[in-house]
Amino acid sequence: MPIDLRSDTVTRPSLGMRRAMAEAEVGDDVYGEDPTVNRLEERCALLFGKEGALFVPSGTMANQIALRLHTRPGDEVLLAPGSHCYEYESGGMAANAAVQARFIGERGVMTAEEVAAAVRPVTDYFPRTALLWLENTHNVAGGRVFPLETMRAAAARAAGLGLQCHLDGARIFNACVASGNAPAAYGALCDSLSFCFSKGLGAPVGSILLGTRGAITQARFLRRRFGGAMRQVGVLAAAALYALDHNVERLVEDHANAQAFANAIRELRGLRVDPQAVETNLVLFDLDPPLPDAATVIGLLREKGVLVGAVGPRRIRAVTHLDVSRAEVVQAARALHEVLGQAT
């Protein structure tokens, strides 16, 4: 098996998780009769201090439903450059919600002042600024944790200006573990929140959307419209419950492994990486000429049994997760030294 550092979505269910899935009590979720799904939704709502929750197939669907919940066609959404809902959801903002993006902030973080400055005046020729979109941790920013107080201030300013607020928390538990903040601290500052069970937590599929009871009732309707209504899906909810029980606290190991990888490659000539910027489980590094470009390095690493991904012509991303040990991280760093022709 290769050492797969392309994403924390490549994990495979453990034996314990598979057993939980096989033994799950199920029912028809469209009728609200799947007891395992109901238990998962209730637990997640309680954990984040929200009134309701909805289990959905993917983080993308959760985000697209949230956009529809909080906006109407022609509205403007304030979000950080590189946000997942803009970059990696197949144009869903435009196709599904018919909204436009206005970018604010830097490296995934925006201040209350930047929010206030970006809100459009109410006229007949500007779009309505309707929604503040937060992401924590921020993928394109290298798994950066949005500082809680800064986030709280930005969300409060948005609310004071009449905006709704959604938190794309696909990797929110990475943020919780890295910062020491409880999930409810993040739930308290936004109108809705979503997170993934298949990123870092090791489940094979599934995300959850949290909000008020009214919002979740509407979200259930939108889930059906988007083709996400499911039947005996307790087998997947059981995997998510297992992930919450067993795979949250261990995220600290992934963070430590990411630091170890960054430190192991920091001295490579022509390679730029900042271990201090590695806050969670994502490591971004750049290749300066005369080093080969990202595609070439990725191909050479693949030949050595190491998989990583490109996020730019000369930028590579490596992601640690529960299926990669410290020894394998060290081995991957050694392979990179070899590929770049520099001794370890």
Protein Blocks (a to p, Z undefined) as FASTA:
>chain_A
ZZdfkbcklpccdfklmmmmmmpccddfknopafklmmmmmmmmmmnopabdcddfbfkl
mmmmmmmmmpcehiacdddehiaklmmngommmmmnopacddedeehiacfklmmmmpcc
ddfkbccdfbdcdddddfknoopacdfklmmmmmmmmmmnopacdddffklmmmmmmnop
afklmmmmpfbdcddfkgonopabdcdddddfklmmmmmmmmmmnopaccdlmlmmmmmm
mmmmmmmmmmmmmmmmmmmmmmmmmmpghiacdfklmmblbccdddddfbdcfklmmmmm
mmnopacddfbfkbccddddfkbcfklmmmmmmmmmmmnopaZZ
